[in-house]
Amino acid sequence: MASILRFRKLCYVEPVKCSSLGFQSYVTPKVGKKDDGIVPKVKTLVVEKKREQQQKKKRQPKEWRCIDYCCWMIGYMCTTWWLLLFLYHCLPATWPGFQVPESPGTRLKREGLTALHPVVLVPGIVTGGLELWEGRPCSEGLFRKRLWAGSFSEIFKRPLCWLEHLSLNNETGLDPPGIRVRAVPGLVSADYFAPGYFVWAVLIENLAKVGYEGKNLHMAAYDWRLSFQNTEIRDQALSRLKSKIELMYLTNGYKKVVVVPHSMGVIYFLHFLKWVESPPPTGGGGGPGWCAKHIKAIMNIGPAFLGVPKAVSNIFSSEAKDIAFIRTFAPGLLDSEILGLQTLEHIMRVSRTWDSIVSLLPKGGETIWGNLDWSAEEGHGFSFAKKGQASMSGNNLNNSNGRRSLQLKDPVKYGRIISFGKVASQLPSSQLSTFDSKEFPRTNTSTNFNSLCGEVWTEYDEMSRERIRKIAENKAYTARTLFDLLRSVAPKMMQRAEAHFSHGISENLDDPKYDHYKYWSNPLETRLPDAPDMEIYCLYGVGIPTERAYVYKSSPSEKCKNIPFRIDSSAEGDDGSCLKSGVYFVDGDESVPVLSAGFMCAKGWRGRTRFNPSGMATHIREYRHKPPASLLEGRGMESGAHVDIMGNVALIEDVLRVAAGATGAEIGGDKIYSDILRMSERINIRL
């Protein structure tokens, strides 16, 4: 009982102020029958105290997390965009600045131009839609729904399931067990990449205005993740394309077909040209003369004939200039341990199962892309006169034709596609450490496995810290040595994909080994078909800074499940330099350098060469980039960007005229603004 009374005294204590002493003391009242009124008083004090605490919490502002800022930013951007879109459609079209320009199709139809030759469109990498036909339990409700090139809503609903279904088997490069993802068929497969973001839609609409429809217009959709020969092995995509061209030829009055490939679709169709005339079982069995009989012209848009350097950075660290830009302004966003996104690691896991990326690696070695001390683009790059503002260096006009020349103060060593450190990208080759390919074995062994990593996320987790350190010590890699580098850091991908692709230069095209399909997508290791009346066009944009070489550094974190290398976004050039945020830029269409897009039409296939034995005509049509004047103009009608060029009115007009029967000479022949001819002259290659 005494214990209970003592506990009660401790609980019911009433504070008494001692004004004479100036401090607050606590007096323990005596407990008795008359003190029962103390209990309600104490309860009242407790309630009032809780109320005060609640009011204080309400007054204190809520702490915002990073995810809150991201959500509000996305919300503001979406609201602003929809508001502008609403105003654009509501305001009268007669107001100044709001008149819709007449489309090329409408104007040419008024001039009497009509559909003549059937047209086949061949999409490139990434832009074609993919849909689910069979999946794991996590994909319930997604049968025949788009996983790629649609609303992309599944990224937010079930991201890991979405990534799993976009991956291919890392051993075979084909479907994983229990998963079947296939290309969306028809024109809708690549008309829009996402709602409101057109790819082929504008060109299709203009073709329709001069008379094209389903019977004479076809989209050759294929699974762009696969190697080119695997699209035939798994889906018979090449056989179906052959049959479709033959059918369109027969049902359209024996008119030859005009083929319009874009980006990687250019080398995919180059593979088709060799496949269709080769004998079975690896070829289509069309025989010599099939192309001459069925194809009028190939109008290559944004052609990546000789590859793109950004494919190297994609395999090496899942980066490009945009990622380096994000790291400059938000250094911790992509690598935040708090958010735990590990975005680039997830991208690397998935993209390294796509063999098609290897098809875009630079072709031609140091002969085309330069060595440690030389490159064809020296003196023809982009400069950044002011921070954040790109411009053409040296706005000199050639006396002969008024083309704009891109020249730099000091020659840039573009041949060093990957350099570790800004200094290594500029030093004379004699001061760089020599490269020894023996240091980088092509396959990993159990001795290299880092057992502390547990689950293997990427192949970097199977590499020892010593091997990673040696990679950075070699300082600079050219188009020749970077293949040894990639075989070391991505052995499974390279071993699998190099059975389907080759990146060299043929010494003797009569060698029987070049009958293998791995050489058919490399224009430097295969011949064009014997079709002297067929024409080849290289249509691409110029005037945009395009990635050419990278400055790398080791990642600050050495933890597992982490990519050990990254573009050094702090590497900046001086005024007049083409180096920005760790990336060296040249002229191009933002994705494909001019050298890759134009060399074959400018020199490799120009006239009768060993790569073009029949001497079919080649034409270069460049489109100088002009950004949209306002937001209401959308992505611009004179854009030269790699995808936006599909809405370029000049390019659309060229395609329509050729499809209606015009030849390259009749539409004006070559139209060149860049220095592609002078670059091509500097390349010493046997023709």
C-alpha positions as MATLAB code, in Angstrom:
seq = 'MASILRFRKLCYVEPVKCSSLGFQSYVTPKVGKKDDGIVPKVKTLVVEKKREQQQKKKRQPKEWRCIDYCCWMIGYMCTTWWLLLFLYHCLPATWPGFQVPESPGTRLKREGLTALHPVVLVPGIVTGGLELWEGRPCSEGLFRKRLWAGSFSEIFKRPLCWLEHLSLNNETGLDPPGIRVRAVPGLVSADYFAPGYFVWAVLIENLAKVGYEGKNLHMAAYDWRLSFQNTEIRDQALSRLKSKIELMYLTNGYKKVVVVPHSMGVIYFLHFLKWVESPPPTGGGGGPGWCAKHIKAIMNIGPAFLGVPKAVSNIFSSEAKDIAFIRTFAPGLLDSEILGLQTLEHIMRVSRTWDSIVSLLPKGGETIWGNLDWSAEEGHGFSFAKKGQASMSGNNLNNSNGRRSLQLKDPVKYGRIISFGKVASQLPSSQLSTFDSKEFPRTNTSTNFNSLCGEVWTEYDEMSRERIRKIAENKAYTARTLFDLLRSVAPKMMQRAEAHFSHGISENLDDPKYDHYKYWSNPLETRLPDAPDMEIYCLYGVGIPTERAYVYKSSPSEKCKNIPFRIDSSAEGDDGSCLKSGVYFVDGDESVPVLSAGFMCAKGWRGRTRFNPSGMATHIREYRHKPPASLLEGRGMESGAHVDIMGNVALIEDVLRVAAGATGAEIGGDKIYSDILRMSERINIRL';
ca = [
       0.000    0.000    0.000;
       2.830    2.361    0.803;
       4.291    1.793   -2.652;
       0.994    2.697   -4.288;
       0.767    5.935   -2.286;
       4.319    6.914   -3.229;
       3.551    6.280   -6.933;
       0.428    8.437   -6.644;
       2.425   11.295   -5.127;
       4.880   11.182   -8.024;
       2.082   11.280  -10.588;
       0.026   14.071   -9.139;
       2.462   16.888   -8.595;
       1.304   20.457   -8.950;
       3.889   23.114   -9.794;
       4.043   26.104   -7.449;
       5.807   29.296   -8.436;
       8.057   30.856   -5.843;
       8.067   34.499   -6.869;
      10.402   35.500   -4.125;
      13.106   33.171   -5.357;
      12.463   33.653   -9.082;
      12.296   29.963   -9.952;
       9.723   27.221  -10.211;
       9.553   24.473   -7.574;
       7.432   21.435   -7.191;
       5.637   20.794   -3.883;
       4.185   17.421   -3.143;
       0.743   17.856   -1.627;
      -0.479   15.605    1.087;
      -2.778   12.936   -0.061;
      -6.110   12.556    1.616;
      -9.812   12.462    1.055;
     -10.014   16.234    0.590;
      -7.330   16.134   -2.173;
      -9.467   14.235   -4.680;
     -10.043   17.457   -6.641;
      -6.410   17.455   -7.744;
      -6.961   14.648  -10.263;
      -9.235   16.549  -12.677;
      -6.908   19.557  -12.502;
      -3.933   17.444  -13.551;
      -5.922   15.849  -16.370;
      -6.843   19.308  -17.625;
      -3.198   20.340  -17.627;
      -2.201   17.225  -19.590;
      -4.907   17.872  -22.217;
      -3.850   21.502  -22.599;
      -0.217   20.470  -22.970;
      -1.083   17.993  -25.725;
      -3.105   20.666  -27.492;
      -0.167   23.075  -27.400;
       2.130   20.405  -28.857;
      -0.323   19.729  -31.692;
      -0.560   23.435  -32.487;
       3.229   23.693  -32.608;
       3.377   20.778  -35.056;
       0.828   22.503  -37.279;
       2.850   25.701  -37.284;
       6.096   23.914  -38.259;
       6.492   23.537  -42.062;
       6.733   19.980  -43.401;
      10.199   18.907  -44.482;
      10.374   18.283  -48.239;
      12.187   15.260  -49.520;
      13.866   14.934  -52.913;
      10.977   12.853  -54.222;
       8.551   15.661  -53.306;
      10.505   18.181  -55.356;
      10.630   15.768  -58.308;
       6.876   15.182  -58.202;
       6.100   18.902  -58.036;
       8.512   19.628  -60.881;
       6.885   16.977  -63.076;
       3.466   18.312  -62.150;
       4.382   21.897  -63.049;
       5.904   20.825  -66.392;
       2.874   18.718  -67.349;
       0.433   21.464  -66.334;
       2.341   24.112  -68.295;
       2.550   21.887  -71.354;
      -1.164   21.044  -71.365;
      -2.059   24.713  -70.823;
       0.053   25.789  -73.803;
      -1.397   22.979  -75.903;
      -4.934   24.034  -74.940;
      -4.261   27.678  -75.832;
      -2.644   26.674  -79.127;
      -5.743   24.766  -80.224;
      -8.195   27.364  -78.915;
      -6.670   30.508  -80.385;
      -7.851   31.450  -83.886;
      -5.644   30.106  -86.673;
      -5.873   33.448  -88.460;
      -3.941   35.321  -85.783;
      -0.431   36.427  -86.793;
       2.085   33.735  -85.900;
      -0.557   31.031  -85.586;
      -1.068   30.214  -89.244;
      -0.337   26.556  -89.975;
       2.199   26.369  -92.844;
       1.130   24.418  -95.866;
       2.477   20.881  -95.752;
       4.793   19.607  -98.523;
       2.257   16.922  -99.459;
      -0.541   19.446  -99.983;
       1.639   21.753 -102.052;
       3.091   18.989 -104.229;
      -0.349   17.490 -104.825;
      -1.534   20.872 -106.050;
       1.429   20.876 -108.432;
       0.225   17.571 -109.853;
       2.537   15.139 -108.059;
       0.942   11.739 -107.314;
       1.979    8.390 -105.856;
       3.913    6.205 -108.289;
       6.446    3.870 -106.672;
       5.525    1.799 -103.592;
       7.298    2.948 -100.428;
       8.747    0.791  -97.643;
       9.750    2.442  -94.354;
      12.395    0.793  -92.133;
      12.572    2.119  -88.543;
      15.781    2.321  -86.527;
      16.800    1.323  -83.044;
      14.491    2.161  -80.116;
      11.773    3.891  -82.176;
       9.735    0.768  -83.001;
       6.987   -0.485  -80.698;
       7.264   -3.768  -78.779;
       4.294   -5.684  -77.328;
       3.967   -8.610  -74.907;
       2.745  -12.019  -76.089;
       3.872  -14.153  -73.163;
       5.270  -13.182  -69.800;
       5.874  -13.948  -66.155;
       3.142  -13.748  -63.484;
       4.083  -10.127  -62.722;
       2.908   -9.138  -66.232;
      -0.707  -10.146  -65.654;
      -3.039   -7.983  -67.757;
      -0.377   -6.890  -70.268;
      -1.096   -9.371  -73.071;
      -0.542   -7.553  -76.396;
      -0.010   -4.288  -74.539;
       2.938   -2.123  -75.522;
       5.979   -2.390  -73.326;
       7.952    0.002  -75.526;
       7.063    3.052  -77.651;
       3.706    3.753  -76.067;
       2.521    5.387  -72.878;
       5.371    3.794  -70.827;
       2.989    3.643  -67.875;
       4.342    0.255  -66.783;
       7.664    1.890  -65.867;
       5.944    3.489  -62.887;
       3.551    0.646  -62.056;
       5.989   -2.300  -62.090;
       9.474   -1.128  -63.142;
      11.442   -4.301  -62.333;
       8.913   -6.492  -64.130;
       9.062   -4.135  -67.113;
      12.861   -4.327  -67.249;
      12.812   -8.104  -66.948;
      10.512   -8.457  -69.966;
      12.584   -6.088  -72.133;
      15.760   -8.087  -71.479;
      16.935  -10.878  -73.761;
      18.763  -14.051  -72.842;
      22.359  -13.130  -72.040;
      23.694  -16.359  -73.563;
      21.695  -16.673  -76.790;
      20.546  -13.109  -77.495;
      17.009  -14.477  -77.993;
      13.923  -14.810  -75.768;
      14.391  -15.707  -72.108;
      12.357  -18.734  -70.969;
       8.689  -17.884  -70.532;
       8.873  -14.441  -72.185;
       7.863  -13.439  -75.708;
       8.041   -9.775  -76.698;
       7.418   -9.002  -80.365;
       7.466   -6.006  -82.703;
       4.175   -4.175  -83.184;
       3.135   -4.672  -86.836;
       1.983   -2.028  -89.300;
       2.407    1.721  -89.676;
       1.411    2.254  -86.035;
       4.569    0.466  -84.878;
       6.735    3.561  -85.322;
       4.495    6.494  -86.225;
       4.766    7.875  -82.665;
       7.349    6.966  -80.034;
       5.152    8.317  -77.249;
       1.863   10.257  -77.274;
       2.566   13.544  -79.063;
       6.160   12.640  -79.990;
       6.186   11.785  -83.695;
       8.748    9.663  -85.507;
       7.297    8.602  -88.883;
       3.832   10.140  -88.470;
       4.522   13.411  -90.325;
       6.135   11.664  -93.298;
       3.284    9.113  -93.451;
       0.705   11.915  -93.415;
       2.414   13.731  -96.283;
       2.721   10.515  -98.291;
      -1.012    9.985  -97.796;
      -1.752   13.445  -99.196;
      -0.258   12.507 -102.569;
      -2.119    9.212 -102.769;
      -0.319    6.646 -100.608;
      -2.237    4.102  -98.516;
      -1.939    0.561  -97.191;
      -1.544   -1.082 -100.598;
       1.539    0.950 -101.570;
       2.961    1.997  -98.196;
       4.475   -0.432  -95.691;
       6.344   -0.234  -92.384;
       8.941   -3.030  -92.095;
       8.684   -3.444  -88.329;
      11.197   -5.735  -86.605;
      12.499   -6.366  -83.091;
      15.313   -3.833  -82.954;
      16.893   -5.499  -79.889;
      18.011   -8.573  -81.846;
      21.000   -9.039  -84.107;
      19.937   -8.688  -87.739;
      20.240  -12.359  -88.616;
      18.339  -13.316  -85.452;
      15.340  -11.297  -86.637;
      15.149  -13.853  -89.458;
      15.900  -16.879  -87.282;
      13.256  -16.041  -84.677;
      10.634  -13.990  -86.547;
      11.382  -14.514  -90.260;
      11.416  -10.708  -90.512;
      13.715  -10.664  -93.558;
      11.635  -13.265  -95.400;
       8.443  -11.336  -94.711;
      10.077   -8.123  -95.956;
      11.185   -9.876  -99.155;
       7.672  -11.211  -99.770;
       6.116   -7.805  -99.068;
       8.399   -6.015 -101.558;
       7.651   -8.634 -104.204;
       3.903   -8.296 -103.581;
       3.987   -4.488 -103.735;
       5.997   -4.694 -106.964;
       3.398   -6.995 -108.550;
       0.258   -5.212 -107.321;
       1.434   -1.700 -108.222;
       1.966   -2.158 -111.935;
       5.489   -3.596 -111.678;
       6.785   -0.368 -110.223;
      10.040   -0.648 -108.291;
      10.001    0.071 -104.587;
      11.511    3.133 -102.878;
      12.960    2.119  -99.490;
      13.318    4.732  -96.721;
      15.368    3.412  -93.749;
      16.263    5.520  -90.705;
      19.232    5.353  -88.317;
      20.117    1.724  -87.505;
      17.446    0.681  -90.018;
      19.949    1.811  -92.671;
      22.474   -0.920  -91.836;
      19.628   -3.375  -91.179;
      18.479   -2.905  -94.760;
      22.090   -3.085  -95.973;
      22.176   -6.526  -94.351;
      18.924   -7.347  -96.186;
      20.426   -6.390  -99.574;
      23.105   -9.054  -99.188;
      20.798  -11.589  -97.504;
      18.090  -11.448 -100.184;
      20.460  -12.423 -103.026;
      22.448  -15.008 -101.038;
      21.547  -18.715 -101.278;
      19.702  -20.556  -98.494;
      19.897  -21.511  -95.696;
      21.512  -18.285  -94.450;
      20.244  -16.185  -97.368;
      16.890  -15.403  -98.922;
      17.530  -17.172 -102.240;
      16.450  -14.257 -104.444;
      19.513  -14.681 -106.629;
      21.592  -12.053 -108.486;
      19.434   -9.333 -109.976;
      16.691   -9.386 -107.329;
      17.574   -5.885 -106.083;
      17.912   -4.490 -109.612;
      14.441   -5.805 -110.418;
      12.555   -4.699 -107.302;
      14.249   -1.581 -105.854;
      14.356    1.886 -107.436;
      16.121    3.848 -104.698;
      17.224    3.663 -101.054;
      16.795    6.985  -99.227;
      18.830    6.604  -96.033;
      17.788    9.095  -93.317;
      20.322    9.781  -90.552;
      22.451    6.822  -91.696;
      24.811    5.274  -89.155;
      26.824    3.466  -91.842;
      30.122    3.559  -89.930;
      28.710    3.464  -86.407;
      28.424    6.068  -83.660;
      30.811    6.787  -80.747;
      27.879    7.051  -78.337;
      27.420    3.270  -78.681;
      30.827    2.919  -76.992;
      29.830    5.012  -73.971;
      26.519    3.166  -73.789;
      28.217   -0.220  -73.422;
      31.072    1.061  -71.251;
      29.102    3.049  -68.669;
      25.478    3.411  -69.901;
      26.084    7.111  -70.423;
      25.949    9.840  -73.040;
      26.138   13.614  -73.002;
      22.691   13.913  -71.381;
      23.742   11.824  -68.373;
      26.900   13.899  -67.992;
      24.731   17.036  -68.132;
      22.456   15.717  -65.373;
      25.467   14.911  -63.201;
      26.724   18.471  -63.647;
      23.566   20.054  -62.228;
      22.372   17.258  -59.917;
      25.464   15.246  -58.953;
      23.737   12.867  -56.526;
      20.497   12.205  -58.360;
      21.511    9.149  -60.384;
      23.770    7.640  -57.717;
      21.881    8.548  -54.557;
      22.093    5.841  -51.923;
      19.078    7.392  -50.189;
      16.813    7.074  -53.219;
      18.341    3.745  -54.178;
      17.425    4.185  -57.820;
      20.596    2.691  -59.357;
      19.192    3.828  -62.691;
      22.303    3.335  -64.807;
      23.000   -0.093  -63.358;
      19.505   -1.240  -64.350;
      19.939    0.236  -67.835;
      23.264   -1.556  -68.235;
      21.820   -4.910  -67.167;
      19.095   -4.672  -69.795;
      20.931   -2.998  -72.695;
      23.859   -5.422  -72.566;
      21.454   -8.164  -73.644;
      20.628   -6.258  -76.864;
      22.985   -7.353  -79.652;
      21.838   -4.533  -81.923;
      23.883   -1.997  -79.945;
      27.095   -3.737  -81.064;
      26.066   -3.128  -84.698;
      26.475    0.606  -84.000;
      30.060    0.458  -82.721;
      32.558    2.383  -84.908;
      33.514    0.523  -88.101;
      36.726    0.890  -90.041;
      39.126    1.119  -87.111;
      41.788    3.809  -87.016;
      41.667    4.241  -90.809;
      38.237    5.880  -90.482;
      38.106    7.151  -86.901;
      41.741    8.159  -86.382;
      44.553    7.098  -84.077;
      46.195    8.694  -81.051;
      47.574   11.608  -83.098;
      45.338   11.950  -86.165;
      41.697   12.038  -87.219;
      39.843   13.092  -90.358;
      37.820   15.664  -88.396;
      40.774   17.655  -87.059;
      39.942   21.305  -87.589;
      36.286   20.531  -88.317;
      34.592   20.367  -84.917;
      32.242   22.371  -82.788;
      33.197   25.051  -80.327;
      31.389   26.519  -77.358;
      32.150   30.224  -77.473;
      30.166   30.834  -74.300;
      29.262   28.395  -71.614;
      26.070   26.640  -72.568;
      26.011   28.095  -76.099;
      27.094   25.996  -79.054;
      28.338   27.587  -82.203;
      30.247   26.746  -85.330;
      33.876   27.611  -84.883;
      35.368   29.795  -87.525;
      32.389   30.877  -89.597;
      34.461   30.827  -92.741;
      32.770   30.508  -96.099;
      34.488   28.437  -98.734;
      35.142   30.450 -101.846;
      33.860   27.692 -104.101;
      30.381   26.970 -102.873;
      29.637   29.033  -99.786;
      29.633   26.065  -97.424;
      30.324   26.831  -93.815;
      33.555   25.408  -92.452;
      33.892   24.225  -88.865;
      37.409   24.923  -87.690;
      39.035   24.958  -84.267;
      41.961   26.872  -82.845;
      43.979   23.770  -81.991;
      43.641   20.301  -83.515;
      41.645   17.963  -81.294;
      42.711   14.337  -81.045;
      39.323   12.842  -81.852;
      40.910    9.440  -82.465;
      41.069    8.955  -78.705;
      37.450    7.901  -78.349;
      37.931    7.218  -74.634;
      40.513    9.084  -72.543;
      40.959    8.834  -68.798;
      41.450   12.437  -67.771;
      41.431   15.651  -69.790;
      45.230   15.695  -69.867;
      45.332   12.237  -71.473;
      43.055   13.446  -74.250;
      45.551   16.165  -75.185;
      49.038   14.778  -74.493;
      51.303   13.652  -77.345;
      51.053    9.909  -77.846;
      54.713    9.484  -76.867;
      53.843   10.544  -73.317;
      50.964    8.081  -72.924;
      51.366    4.624  -71.446;
      51.469    1.918  -74.090;
      48.483   -0.355  -74.522;
      48.899   -4.070  -73.948;
      45.845   -6.122  -74.906;
      47.203   -9.062  -72.863;
      46.292   -7.153  -69.715;
      42.629   -7.514  -70.636;
      41.633  -11.162  -71.069;
      38.475  -11.665  -73.106;
      36.737  -13.799  -70.514;
      36.470  -13.538  -66.772;
      37.831  -16.279  -64.562;
      36.838  -17.307  -61.094;
      39.938  -15.635  -59.673;
      38.572  -12.251  -60.750;
      35.212  -12.696  -59.086;
      34.632  -10.340  -56.185;
      32.896  -12.598  -53.692;
      31.887   -9.669  -51.506;
      29.397   -8.470  -54.117;
      27.035  -11.391  -53.694;
      24.461  -11.069  -56.465;
      26.017  -10.032  -59.786;
      24.277   -6.984  -61.242;
      26.663   -6.204  -64.066;
      29.827   -7.815  -65.355;
      31.802   -5.180  -63.472;
      30.904   -7.094  -60.291;
      32.924  -10.018  -61.666;
      36.045   -7.902  -62.102;
      38.716   -7.400  -59.488;
      39.646   -3.904  -58.352;
      43.116   -4.462  -59.827;
      41.746   -5.055  -63.331;
      39.538   -1.994  -63.064;
      42.547    0.085  -62.010;
      44.585   -1.140  -64.998;
      41.858   -0.070  -67.410;
      42.113    3.519  -66.192;
      45.920    3.423  -66.272;
      46.015    2.881  -70.047;
      44.699    6.438  -70.430;
      43.526    6.497  -74.077;
      41.688    4.090  -76.396;
      41.194    4.361  -80.148;
      38.751    2.612  -82.491;
      41.189   -0.308  -82.623;
      42.007   -0.776  -78.937;
      38.552   -0.020  -77.538;
      37.284   -3.404  -78.793;
      39.764   -5.113  -76.464;
      38.506   -2.830  -73.730;
      34.856   -3.721  -74.370;
      35.663   -7.436  -74.561;
      37.136   -7.086  -71.093;
      34.303   -5.168  -69.428;
      31.415   -6.804  -71.336;
      32.722  -10.257  -72.320;
      29.359  -12.037  -72.631;
      27.817   -9.333  -74.781;
      30.830   -8.980  -77.074;
      31.373  -12.725  -77.479;
      27.705  -13.201  -78.364;
      27.342  -10.190  -80.645;
      30.662  -10.473  -82.485;
      29.369  -13.722  -83.965;
      26.817  -11.536  -85.791;
      28.745   -8.325  -86.551;
      32.156   -7.251  -87.851;
      33.755   -3.794  -87.718;
      36.875   -3.945  -89.889;
      37.850   -3.125  -93.490;
      38.016   -5.870  -96.102;
      41.304   -6.387  -97.907;
      39.848   -8.801 -100.456;
      36.075   -8.986 -100.920;
      36.493  -12.123 -103.041;
      37.559  -14.031  -99.937;
      34.856  -16.661  -99.236;
      34.740  -15.670  -95.573;
      32.802  -12.521  -96.525;
      29.882  -14.721  -97.525;
      29.132  -15.023  -93.797;
      26.240  -12.889  -92.550;
      28.354  -11.203  -89.848;
      29.907   -8.980  -92.558;
      26.716   -8.001  -94.389;
      25.861   -4.902  -92.323;
      29.353   -3.378  -92.609;
      29.619   -1.311  -95.824;
      33.422   -1.691  -95.685;
      33.228   -5.491  -95.772;
      30.501   -6.132  -98.329;
      29.572   -5.154 -101.882;
      26.457   -3.384 -103.000;
      24.260   -5.500 -105.307;
      24.722   -5.417 -109.056;
      22.035   -2.825 -109.784;
      23.421    0.055 -111.867;
      20.034    1.812 -112.166;
      19.407    1.849 -108.419;
      20.203    5.060 -106.515;
      21.427    5.512 -102.969;
      20.792    8.695 -100.992;
      22.425    9.859  -97.760;
      19.984   12.288  -96.105;
      21.077   13.749  -92.762;
      21.154   16.881  -90.659;
      24.182   19.056  -89.933;
      24.912   21.976  -87.658;
      24.341   20.281  -84.283;
      27.067   19.339  -81.771;
      27.425   15.555  -81.946;
      29.316   13.261  -79.591;
      32.686   12.094  -80.896;
      34.995   11.305  -77.946;
      34.787   11.138  -74.154;
      36.854   12.060  -71.110;
      36.361    9.486  -68.347;
      37.300    9.137  -64.707;
      36.988    6.435  -62.085;
      33.838    6.544  -59.986;
      34.380    7.802  -56.427;
      32.534    4.815  -54.956;
      34.092    1.360  -55.023;
      31.023   -0.387  -53.662;
      29.519   -3.438  -55.302;
      26.675   -3.073  -57.801;
      28.244    0.156  -58.985;
      29.619    1.158  -62.405;
      33.310    1.929  -61.765;
      33.720    4.472  -64.601;
      31.849    7.608  -65.586;
      32.162   10.552  -67.947;
      34.083   13.342  -66.233;
      31.481   16.105  -66.427;
      33.940   18.552  -64.835;
      36.216   18.413  -67.902;
      35.605   21.674  -69.751;
      37.472   23.208  -72.652;
      38.657   26.775  -73.065;
      36.782   29.337  -75.146;
      36.646   28.094  -78.700;
      37.012   24.460  -77.621;
      34.726   21.605  -78.589;
      35.012   19.989  -75.135;
      32.033   20.373  -72.830;
      31.091   18.353  -69.741;
      33.564   15.614  -70.608;
      32.439   15.179  -74.231;
      34.225   16.250  -77.433;
      31.824   17.343  -80.167;
      31.910   17.431  -83.956;
      29.411   18.359  -86.636;
      26.457   16.031  -87.079;
      22.787   15.486  -86.338;
      23.169   15.152  -82.545;
      23.541   11.346  -82.728;
      25.499   10.459  -85.886;
      28.681   12.387  -86.846;
      28.880   13.670  -90.410;
      31.778   11.283  -91.089;
      29.656    8.200  -90.390;
      26.568    9.487  -92.193;
      28.212   10.800  -95.347;
      31.509    8.998  -96.044;
      30.095    6.090  -98.062;
      28.074    8.375 -100.349;
      30.938   10.873 -100.592;
      33.765    8.422 -101.283;
      33.228    4.755 -100.433;
      30.440    4.243 -103.000;
      31.033    7.295 -105.199;
      31.563    6.023 -108.743;
      32.660    2.497 -109.531;
      34.587    1.158 -106.505;
      35.241   -2.274 -105.047;
      32.381   -1.606 -102.625;
      30.094   -0.467 -105.478;
      31.134   -2.549 -108.508;
      28.118   -1.640 -110.650;
      28.691    2.100 -110.128;
      25.173    2.932 -108.931;
      24.620    6.644 -108.329;
      24.985    8.112 -104.833;
      23.653   11.475 -103.647;
      24.304   13.496 -100.489;
      21.476   15.715  -99.263;
      22.329   17.615  -96.082;
      19.789   19.666  -94.113;
      21.161   22.545  -92.090;
      19.615   22.572  -88.646;
      17.358   25.463  -87.737;
      15.808   25.292  -84.268;
      12.134   26.181  -83.820;
      11.490   29.899  -83.470;
       9.015   29.419  -80.607;
       7.528   26.748  -78.383;
       4.353   26.745  -80.453;
       6.365   25.606  -83.481;
       6.935   22.264  -81.788;
      10.126   20.451  -82.763;
      10.651   22.602  -85.846;
       9.974   22.243  -89.557;
      13.631   22.746  -90.496;
      15.238   20.639  -87.818;
      18.338   18.599  -88.585;
      18.212   16.551  -85.378;
      18.420   12.792  -85.714;
      14.716   12.090  -85.094;
      13.192   15.536  -85.560;
      14.485   15.591  -89.140;
      11.594   13.248  -89.957;
       9.426   16.383  -89.849;
      11.810   18.503  -91.935;
       9.810   19.900  -94.882;
      12.783   19.819  -97.264;
      13.520   16.176  -96.508;
       9.846   15.226  -96.860;
       9.710   16.972 -100.234;
      12.795   15.070 -101.438;
      11.263   11.735 -100.410;
       7.919   12.540 -102.069;
       9.536   13.596 -105.333;
      11.682   10.460 -105.581;
       8.684    8.272 -104.692;
       6.771   10.019 -107.483;
       9.450    9.083 -110.012;
      12.153   11.779 -109.841;
      15.856   10.926 -109.934;
      18.620   12.351 -107.768;
      19.712   14.705 -110.551;
      16.135   15.974 -110.969;
      15.812   16.963 -107.306;
      19.113   18.862 -107.406;
      21.871   16.294 -106.904;
      24.222   16.840 -103.961;
      23.386   19.501 -101.390;
      26.312   19.825  -98.981;
      26.900   22.280  -96.124;
      29.468   20.343  -94.081;
      33.104   19.455  -94.766;
      32.349   15.808  -95.542;
      34.199   15.923  -98.896;
      37.401   17.261  -97.367;
      37.153   14.819  -94.437;
      36.722   11.942  -96.884;
      39.782   13.030  -98.853;
      41.910   12.738  -95.713;
      40.958    9.079  -95.250;
      43.395    6.763  -97.000;
      41.395    3.721  -98.048;
      41.771    1.500 -101.099;
      38.786    1.820 -103.416;
];
